[in-house]
């Protein structure tokens, strides 16, 4: 199989948080074409700039084996395509497969006999062979598992995490035939130092991926509900969790805003598949209402505390620190902070948004507001620390308090500081 792998000309389709790390890692071993339809993104990468701040200029410069392109014609000599495009949900929380279908259509138009298409995007069980394969067949005029083959190796990238990088996260692999499954597994073993886990079929790999984050979503929802209950009982949630975690098998989840491209999305993909089969799941989405409602809960709890301190809400100066979907990451898409901001706007506060990891253009497009880049002392009636960026932790609570007026509220959503140092915690 290694002989076959040596003949693979690799193209990574989609250079976001999943595709770029993959392309850079493979480029340490072999020549890679990195493709993205976003010409601005390609031009930035050619200049060794990653706007997501996951990789430094020096790290991209080292990837001399990569050819970054937005031209489809540059893919025609490839024979192995790894598709890493986003698979979000629409406003009705239904799977949005547009990017996946377009990528399959594009690859189908240049697919040759013997080629392999590997998908990494999160999907519902059965999606690859029911949606992607027919698209590849239609636009290539080739027959699946005769003229071309498919694999599925779901992404497990953790943006912003410098410890769990792509090479040391175990990878699930699968293929449409036994031979292709071996080929896909062998290919990923070139870059995954901790090894792979080859499963019997593509649909098993699809199902395994989609339940990983569904399980996390449910666990976080439980802790969020407990935090709401303990709040009514005036019990410190963090103290309760610390005590419970002394038992070896207690799962160490924390309350908070749930966002990102997986945890808040994958349960809807799994439910979509379940309902298409006439199965009405009772547990899969049980936590979604709780987690989706956390933004409103946080905003109202914050406003209530301001009222208790006799702070006039209308016209008050409120600072939101952290806008990304998770700590130490530049990505604001699907951030749980969005719902907090939306709710706060109803109270006619003077909102200021601060996040040194993201950029003004993205924030302006999303919120119609500009990021502030300077924090003024004695200016804020209230501060919500919404994301646990390391830079906020290093600022320290004393510097943050100096930003506030004498009478103020500081709401620490992420337990960056002790209960005694802030006014509110979840």
Phi, psi and omega in degrees: 000330178296327177297320178294319180297327178294340181267000181281127172257109194269136173230128177260121183259110184103117186240050176268216183294339179262311187291320183295311177302322180296313181297316181295323181290315178296328182293347174285342186246330188203169176289138183223140169258124178257114185247138172210142181286345180278104184294326177297316178300317180296315179298321177296315181294326176296332176265014176063036178245123175251107183295340178280352177062024176278331183229141179280166177301320181296321180295322179286324179300327181293339184277066184288346181272004182259138170247106179278133182207156170240012181261121181299326182299335180287351182266352191295339179266001177280156175227002175222119184244126175251117185260121186232036183282158181290149176230080181276191170246157178273187184294345177261010182062034174257148180305131176254101185259015184303310182296322180294317179294319180293320178294320178294320178298315180298312180294321178302327181290342180239005184293137178243169180296133180088355182288157180237133176243120181249130179255141175242344183298144178289131181219174174274157182302124180103348187297317184301311184278342181263333183245309186286313182300312177302326177293315177299317180296316184297318185269346177261340186063024179248162184257130180298137180063011171239304181261330177216166187222163181229156173221164175219125178221091189299140180292148174226029181297142177239090185306139178084352183266110181273354179267310180266080180269173188304325185286338182244029169245121181303139187246131171280135178230155177199163179213162184283347171222167179300318181296316181290325176301318177295319180297313180297316180297317180294321180299311182291333177292348174294330186241345182264105185287335181268002175095175182237171176228102183276127179254171190285338184204162178299318185293329175292319178296319178299315182293320180298316180297313189289337179275341180303309183277337173297319178296317179297318181301315180294319180294318179293321179300320178300314181293323177297319179294321177296322179297321177296316179297312182294330176298319178292333181267001182058041176251138179286110183301317181300319180295321178295314181295318179301320180292315182295328182288353176288346174276134190301332185252014175281131184278125188276064176270154180239153177285161177158184178283135182251117179219202180094183188263001185236298188300318181275001185243314188303321178301327179290325177295316181293320179294321177303315180293317181300314183292329178293341179260006180079015180257124182259099185289140182257337186256324189308316182260009184301327182271350185296316180299317179297309183292322178294333182272359184293328179299314178294318180301314181298313182299315182292323178295321179295312179298319180298320180292324176297318178297320179298332179267009179059038175267125180295122186286309182296125180083000179290153179265115183240130179251127174255118181257111180102122184232354183279169184282346177202170184291149173056035184221146184268354189277121180260356181294138179058029180283136178293342180294334182304319182288332175294313181297317180302320181287320181296327181299335181291343184261008177058038173280158170271098186274137171238136182246129183225125175199104183291353182267345181246188186231158186300321183300312180297319181292318181296320179295324185276318188246351185068024181228156178261144172294145170265146180244003177227130180257121183267140179289150175055039187246337193247136174279336180204146177228133173249116175270100192265338184227141186272052176299142178301326181297328177288321179297320181289331175302319180082154185292331181294318177294322180293320179296329179292342177283343188266157170288171183302315177260118187203172174229129173245121180250111180262102183283341192245015179057036177289331184231166184286163180301324183288341186268345182233170180273327183219145167221160177290000000 
